[in-house]
Amino acid sequence: MSKYLLNKFLYTVDRDPELVERYREDPKGTVEWWEAERANAILNVHGGESSTWLRFDDAEREALATHDYPRLFELGAHPFLTLTLFIAMFERDYAEPLGFQLEYAQRLSHFSMPYPDIST
C-alpha cells in the first residue's frame, strides 16, 4: 500500500479539469491509465524523469475505481484531497447548497478519533 501514490493520484487528477471529468465518467479506465502512464512520473518534474516501482495494491485500485472515498480515507488518503476532488466531480449532482459536503461528512461519520494515519 502506498498512501503517497493514493494522494498523488488525487492531487494530480484534481488539478486537471479534463482528468476530473474523465475520472467521473470512467473511473476504472482512468485509474488503469493513470497507473500505467502517470504513477511513476516524478511529481512536478517535467522532462521524462520517472521511477519504476510505484503501483496501487488491489484495495487502493478498487476504492479508486469505485469512487469509494470512505475506503480511501480508511486506506490513508488525505481527507482534504478526497474532498476537493469529489466536490469537483459530484457537487453539481446536488440541488441544495453543500449537498455533497454533507454527504461526505455523513459517510465518514463512523470514524472516530484517532483517525486513520494520513501521513505519507
C-alpha positions in Angstrom: 0.0 0.0 0.0 1.2 3.5 -0.8 -0.5 6.4 0.8 1.9 8.6 -1.3 0.6 7.1 -4.5 -3.1 7.5 -3.5 -2.6 11.1 -2.6 -0.6 11.7 -5.7 -3.5 10.4 -7.8 -6.0 12.6 -6.0 -3.8 15.6 -6.2 -2.9 15.3 -9.9 -6.4 14.4 -11.1 -8.0 17.3 -9.1 -5.7 19.8 -10.8 -6.7 18.9 -14.4 -10.3 19.6 -15.3 -10.2 17.1 -18.2 -8.9 14.4 -15.8 -11.6 15.3 -13.3 -14.3 14.7 -16.0 -12.5 11.6 -17.3 -12.4 10.1 -13.7 -16.1 11.0 -13.1 -17.2 9.3 -16.3 -14.8 6.3 -16.5 -13.2 5.8 -13.0 -11.8 2.3 -13.7 -10.3 3.2 -17.0 -8.9 6.4 -15.6 -7.2 4.6 -12.7 -5.8 2.0 -15.1 -4.5 4.7 -17.5 -3.1 6.9 -14.7 -1.3 4.0 -13.0 0.3 2.9 -16.3 1.2 6.4 -17.6 1.5 8.8 -14.7 2.1 6.9 -11.4 5.8 6.8 -11.9 6.3 10.3 -13.2 8.1 12.4 -10.7 5.6 15.0 -9.2 6.1 18.5 -10.7 9.1 17.5 -12.7 8.9 17.7 -16.5 11.2 16.1 -19.0 10.8 12.4 -18.8 12.2 11.6 -15.4 10.4 8.8 -13.7 10.6 6.0 -11.2 9.6 2.4 -12.0 8.3 0.9 -8.8 5.0 2.6 -7.8 1.8 0.6 -8.1 -1.6 0.6 -6.4 -2.5 -2.5 -4.5 -5.8 -4.2 -5.2 -7.6 -2.4 -2.3 -6.5 1.0 -3.5 -7.2 0.3 -7.1 -10.7 -0.9 -6.2 -11.5 2.0 -4.0 -10.3 4.5 -6.6 -12.2 2.7 -9.4 -15.5 2.8 -7.5 -15.1 6.3 -6.1 -15.2 4.8 -2.6 -14.0 7.8 -0.6 -14.7 6.4 2.9 -12.5 3.4 1.9 -9.8 5.8 0.5 -9.8 7.6 3.9 -9.5 4.3 5.7 -6.6 3.4 3.5 -4.8 6.7 4.4 -5.8 9.1 1.6 -5.8 12.6 2.9 -9.4 13.8 3.5 -8.8 17.2 2.0 -7.6 15.7 -1.2 -10.5 13.4 -1.5 -13.0 16.1 -0.5 -11.8 18.6 -3.1 -11.7 16.1 -5.9 -15.0 14.6 -5.1 -16.6 18.1 -4.8 -15.4 18.9 -8.3 -16.9 15.7 -9.6 -20.2 15.4 -7.7 -21.3 18.7 -6.2 -23.2 19.5 -9.4 -25.4 16.5 -8.7 -27.0 18.1 -5.6 -29.7 20.7 -5.6 -29.1 22.0 -2.1 -26.0 24.1 -1.1 -23.2 22.0 0.4 -25.1 18.9 -0.6 -22.1 16.8 -1.4 -20.1 18.0 1.5 -22.9 17.0 3.9 -23.0 13.5 2.3 -19.2 13.3 2.6 -19.4 14.1 6.3 -22.2 11.7 6.9 -20.4 8.8 5.1 -17.2 9.4 7.1 -19.1 10.0 10.4 -18.5 6.4 11.6 -14.8 7.2 12.0 -13.7 8.3 15.5 -10.5 9.6 16.9 -7.8 8.7 16.4 -8.4 8.8 12.6 -6.5 6.6 10.2 -3.0 7.7 9.7 -2.8 10.1 6.8 1.0 10.7 6.9 2.9 9.7 3.8 
